[in-house]
Amino acid sequence: MGCNLGSQGRPGAPTVADGVSPALPWARCPHCKQSRWLLCCKQTHGLRGVIPCTVVYTGQFWHVSDLHLDPTYHITPDRTKVCSSSKGANATDPGPFGDFLCDSPYELILSAFAFMKDSKQQVSFMIWTGDSPPHVPVKELSTKLVISIIGNMSSTIRNFFPDLQVFPALGNHDYWPQDQLPVTTSEVYNAVADFWKPWLTDEAINTFRKGGFYTQLFESSDSSQSLRIISLNTNLYYGPNSVTVNITDPADQFAWLEGILETSSQKKEKVYIIGHVPIGYLPYARNTTAIREHYNERLVKIFRKYSNVIAGQFFGHTHRDSIMVLLDEEEKPVNSLFVAPAVTPVKNVWQLESNNPGVRLYQYDLLDYSLLDLWQFYLDLRDANKKNESNWKLEYILTEAYGIEDLKPKSLYEMAKQLSLPHSILFERYYSNFIVSYDKTLVCEEGCKACQICAIQYLDYSSYTDCINREATWR
C-alpha cells in the first residue's frame, strides 16, 4: 500500500466550507462581525451538536512560509528558460504571478504581502518559517547569493510591516550548500542575525549566531500571561544534512530546548514552537518522517513532557496545508501542530499535484494563548495570471469548515476521527485544502488516505506503524 492519489474527482466534492464567504474578513470576528478587541459571542455547531456560547478576547497573528524567490523568473517564448527552478522543463502556463513548475517571481511575493497589509487585520505579530532561496542546482547558488536573497525577503517584510514584530525561523534552503546547516556559527548565521536584529533581542541574536535557533518573550499588554516563542533549527535534524550524521544532539539544541521549556513551566509561561521542517510523518509518503527518525522520537518525547506549556506548534517545508495532533502515551490529545502551505507554487515535473500560493491568519485567546481559529487565504494562480491581477481569497475558516469549536488538541482530535471515517466528505474537503484548491478533480483514497490519516494522529514510530498496519488490513 503506497500513498499515491487518484486523478479522477467525484462530482460535487467540496473544497470550501458550506456558508464560508470568500470575502475578506476585514479584521472582524467571523461569527459576530465585531472587532477582535470586543467581546465576541461565538456559537458553533460542532461535531456533537451545538456548543454553548462563550465569550473570549482574541488576538491574531500571520503565518507565512516557503517564499522561495526565483530571481531568474521572466516571461520568454522559450518555456525552458522561464525560470531556473524548472530545471530545464517547460513552464506550463507562465504569467506575471508565476507558474506551477517555477518558484516565486518577486511579483507573487509582493502580492502576498500587499494583500496581508491591505486587509488591515489587527495582528500582534507574524511568524515566518523559512526558505527564501529557490529550488535550483547547487552550482547556481552561492553563500553570497543565499545571504542576499534572505536579506531581500527580510527587507521586503519590514517595508510592508515596519512596526510589526516578526518571529522568523531558518529553512533548509536558507543555506549554501542547501540542507547543510552547521552546528556552530557560520557566515550565513551571522549575516541572517544582522538582518533580523530589528525583530529580535540581543540575547536571541547571540543564541542564533551559535546554532540558528533562539527564544524570545512576546509581551502583550492585553494578556496577563507571557508568551514565549521558541524558534527551532529543525534543519539540523533533516535527513539530507550530512553535517549532523551520528551527532546525538546537534548544536546542543535538545538540551537547550528542554532547559527553556522547563524554565517556562516554572514561570507559568505559554510557548509557541516554530520551525521549518516539521516533526512527525509526511502525509504523502508512507513510513517517512520529515526529520531523521531518532531525532523525531526525541522531539516527540520532549513535546509530550511539556505539552501543558506548549500552546501550539507551527511549521512549513512541505508546501502543503496539514494538521497534526500530538497524543500522549495513553493516546489522549495534548498538542496541536500546523503545517502552513507555501507561497511558492512550484512542483516537480513528475508530481501530479502542487499547491496554490497561500498565507494564513491565526486567532488566539488572549488569556492563555490557546488557538481559536485559522483563516486560510490563497491565490488562484491560473486565474490571477489569466486576469493579470492578484485576487487573494479566503479559502476556508477551519472551525467552520470542519465543525469544531476551536483549534485545541481535543477539537483537532475529534476532527481527525471524522476525517478517518469511510467516504468522509470532510476528508475530501481536507484534501482539497491540503493542496490549496489546486485541482478539484484530484482525490485521495485507500493508501493515500491511510498515509494522511496516520500522519495526522500518530507522530511517533510505534503508534504510526500500528496505524499504517491497521489501515492496510482494514482497507
C-alpha positions, -999 to 999 in steps of 0.1 A, spaced: 0 0 0 15 33 -11 5 69 -7 -5 77 -43 -36 96 -51 -61 93 -78 -67 117 -107 -104 114 -112 -127 135 -90 -161 129 -75 -189 152 -86 -196 179 -61 -165 172 -39 -164 202 -16 -134 224 -14 -147 253 7 -169 250 38 -206 255 32 -215 290 40 -180 303 41 -178 335 21 -147 341 1 -149 378 11 -122 393 32 -130 394 69 -116 429 74 -103 425 110 -137 413 122 -147 382 141 -162 356 117 -191 349 140 -203 382 154 -186 406 128 -172 427 156 -136 439 160 -114 413 176 -109 436 206 -145 435 215 -163 407 234 -172 382 208 -201 357 213 -193 326 193 -218 299 188 -205 270 168 -223 238 155 -198 212 165 -195 175 158 -217 167 188 -243 193 185 -245 230 194 -216 242 216 -227 267 243 -220 303 236 -186 315 250 -171 350 254 -134 355 246 -109 382 239 -90 373 208 -56 382 193 -43 374 158 -11 367 140 0 360 105 20 329 93 39 328 60 63 302 48 84 290 19 86 322 -2 113 307 -25 121 337 -46 134 328 -80 152 360 -93 155 345 -128 118 343 -134 108 361 -166 83 356 -194 100 344 -226 89 324 -257 113 296 -247 95 280 -218 125 260 -208 142 293 -198 113 310 -179 129 301 -146 160 283 -133 138 264 -108 121 244 -135 155 228 -142 151 230 -179 115 217 -180 89 236 -200 69 260 -178 33 250 -180 15 284 -183 37 312 -171 22 345 -162 30 376 -141 25 357 -108 44 326 -117 40 290 -129 35 257 -112 69 245 -124 87 276 -111 94 292 -77 80 325 -69 86 356 -90 90 387 -69 56 399 -81 39 370 -64 57 376 -31 48 413 -33 12 405 -39 10 382 -9 24 409 15 3 436 -2 -28 415 4 -19 410 41 -12 447 46 -43 459 27 -66 435 47 -59 458 77 -61 429 101 -52 439 137 -23 414 143 1 411 172 29 396 153 39 374 123 57 341 122 78 333 91 90 297 89 118 299 64 130 290 29 137 321 8 161 309 -20 148 289 -50 150 252 -57 179 252 -82 210 231 -86 237 238 -60 261 253 -86 236 280 -95 237 294 -59 264 305 -35 267 317 1 267 353 -11 236 348 -32 217 329 -5 225 357 20 214 383 -5 180 366 -11 173 362 27 182 398 31 159 408 3 130 389 18 137 403 53 137 439 39 105 432 19 87 421 51 100 451 70 89 475 42 54 462 43 52 459 81 77 484 96 61 483 131 52 446 133 70 421 155 82 392 133 95 358 146 114 341 118 129 306 115 155 292 91 147 268 64 168 240 48 172 262 17 184 291 38 220 279 35 246 270 9 250 242 0 213 237 7 204 214 37 239 215 52 232 238 81 261 236 106 262 231 144 284 261 150 285 297 140 288 304 103 288 332 77 251 326 70 241 326 106 259 358 113 246 376 82 210 365 89 213 375 125 222 410 113 191 410 91 168 400 119 182 424 146 152 448 142 129 419 154 150 401 179 166 409 213 203 408 218 201 376 237 181 359 209 205 372 183 235 359 202 219 324 206 210 324 169 246 331 158 257 299 175 232 275 160 205 291 140 178 289 168 166 313 195 139 321 220 122 353 228 93 365 250 64 382 234 50 407 259 14 419 254 -5 444 275 -37 426 266 -27 394 284 -17 387 320 3 357 308 36 357 289 41 340 256 75 326 247 84 319 211 109 291 205 123 291 170 140 258 164 165 249 137 149 216 128 171 216 96 198 202 119 177 170 121 168 169 84 178 137 65 199 153 37 220 172 63 253 153 62 269 176 88 248 162 116 251 125 108 259 105 140 256 136 163 234 128 193 225 165 200 234 188 171 244 222 184 231 211 218 196 222 207 178 194 225 194 203 258 188 240 252 151 233 243 144 212 274 160 239 296 139 267 280 107 246 284 115 237 320 120 274 328 88 283 310 69 257 330 83 271 363 74 306 353 39 297 341 46 309 305 29 296 274 51 286 244 47 286 207 71 264 189 81 275 153 104 258 128 107 249 92 109 211 88 81 196 109 81 167 133 60 136 126 54 117 94 50 131 59 13 128 49 22 120 13 50 93 18 44 61 37 67 54 67 87 86 62 95 111 88 102 147 78 133 147 100 155 117 109 135 91 128 156 91 160 156 129 162 118 128 157 114 103 186 133 126 209 113 157 199 80 138 204 92 128 239 101 164 248 69 178 234 48 153 253 66 161 285 60 198 282 26 197 264 10 217 292 33 246 284 32 244 246 1 261 232 8 255 196 34 244 170 39 259 135 60 246 106 64 248 68 86 229 44 61 205 28 44 233 8 11 217 18 -16 225 43 -19 199 71 -26 194 108 -12 170 134 -24 161 168 2 150 193 -11 122 215 4 112 248 13 76 257 -24 69 266 -35 83 232 -50 114 247 -46 146 226 -21 170 242 -8 193 215 -19 210 182 5 213 153 1 231 120 20 230 87 14 260 66 12 259 28 39 277 7 37 310 -11 57 293 -39 35 272 -62 64 251 -75 62 213 -81 84 188 -98 76 176 -133 67 141 -120 43 153 -94 6 151 -101 -3 178 -76 10 211 -64 -4 240 -44 -18 274 -50 1 301 -31 -12 306 5 -9 327 36 -28 323 69 -41 341 99 -45 326 134 -68 337 161 -59 330 197 -73 335 232 -56 365 248 -59 349 283 -39 318 277 -27 319 240 -48 288 232 -56 287 195 -91 295 185 -93 296 147 -74 297 114 -82 317 83 -65 303 52 -61 326 22 -49 317 -12 -43 330 -47 -58 311 -76 -27 312 -97 -43 303 -130 -70 329 -126 -45 356 -114 -23 350 -145 -53 350 -168 -67 383 -155 -33 398 -148 -43 407 -113 -39 391 -79 -72 384 -61 -63 367 -29 -93 350 -14 -105 332 18 -102 295 12 -117 283 45 -121 291 82 -110 259 100 -137 258 127 -165 263 102 -150 240 75 -148 211 99 -174 218 125 -152 221 156 -152 246 184 -115 257 184 -80 246 175 -72 230 208 -59 194 208 -92 178 218 -111 196 190 -84 186 164 -86 150 176 -123 150 171 -118 164 137 -92 137 129 -117 110 139 -142 124 115 -117 126 87 -108 89 91 -144 77 86 -151 58 53 -163 81 25 -158 111 46 -169 143 29 -148 162 55 -118 143 43 -125 153 7 -126 189 19 -94 184 39 -75 170 9 -86 199 -13 -74 223 13 -42 202 16 -33 212 -19 -47 247 -15 -75 242 -40 -50 233 -68 -72 208 -86 -107 198 -76 -105 166 -97 -78 150 -76 -89 126 -49 -70 108 -21 -82 73 -14 -71 40 1 -33 41 6 -32 79 0 -58 84 27 -42 60 51 -9 80 49 -28 112 56 -49 99 85 -20 82 102 3 112 98 -24 135 114 -28 114 145 4 95 152 38 112 154 60 85 169 72 53 152 53 28 172 18 44 170 23 54 134 34 19 123 4 4 142 -19 28 124 -5 20 89 -8 -17 96 -44 -13 108 -53 8 78 -37 -17 54 -57 -46 69 -90 -26 72 -88 -12 37 
